[in-house]
């Protein structure tokens, strides 16, 4: 468990990929109240690459995608249908 948490905390997409190299359309989903992953880096990336950004605001923290699965599924479905 500790090793997994350290890996999550240390994960940095910019170590291997710069935002300028991301050419595809992207939907970035974060939980506003995530206690494991800080959503600010994802929000910053979304702004840099002009990605669609969804911030889940429920009180489930890191498990927000599970707690808000109906909302998330609808957003993802709409996003994929646009492509």
ZINOR-V65646 format. One record per residue. SS is DSSP state (H for helix, E for strand, L for the rest). OMEGA is omega in radians with two decimals (999 if undefined). D_LAST is the distance of its C-alpha to the last C-alpha in whole Angstrom. Layout:
ss = {SS/SS}
omega = {OMEGA/OMEGA}
d_last = {D_LAST/D_LAST}
This chain:
ss = {L/H/H/H/H/H/H/H/H/H/L/L/H/H/H/L/L/L/H/H/H/L/L/L/L/L/E/E/E/E/E/L/L/L/L/L/L/L/L/H/H/H/H/H/H/H/H/H/H/L/L/E/E/E/E/E/L/L/L/L/H/H/H/H/H/H/H/L/H/H/H/H/H/H/H/H/H/H/H/H/H/H/L}
omega = {-3.12/3.13/3.13/3.14/3.11/3.12/3.13/-3.11/-3.08/-3.08/3.14/-3.10/-3.09/3.10/-3.09/-3.04/3.04/-3.13/-3.12/-3.13/-3.14/-3.05/-3.10/3.01/-3.01/2.97/-3.14/-3.11/3.08/3.01/-3.11/-3.05/3.12/3.14/-3.11/-3.11/3.11/-3.08/-3.08/3.12/3.11/3.11/3.10/3.11/3.13/3.13/-3.10/-3.08/3.13/-3.14/2.98/-3.03/3.10/3.09/3.10/-2.99/3.11/-3.07/-3.12/3.09/-3.08/-3.14/-3.13/3.11/3.08/-3.11/-3.11/-3.04/3.14/3.11/-3.12/3.13/3.13/3.13/-3.14/3.12/3.12/3.13/-3.11/3.13/3.11/-3.02/999}
d_last = {37/39/37/34/34/35/32/30/32/32/28/27/24/26/28/26/23/23/20/21/20/16/14/10/8/10/11/15/17/21/24/26/29/29/32/31/28/28/25/26/25/21/22/23/20/18/20/20/17/15/13/12/16/17/21/22/26/28/31/30/29/28/27/25/22/24/26/23/21/21/19/17/16/15/13/11/10/9/7/5/5/4/0}
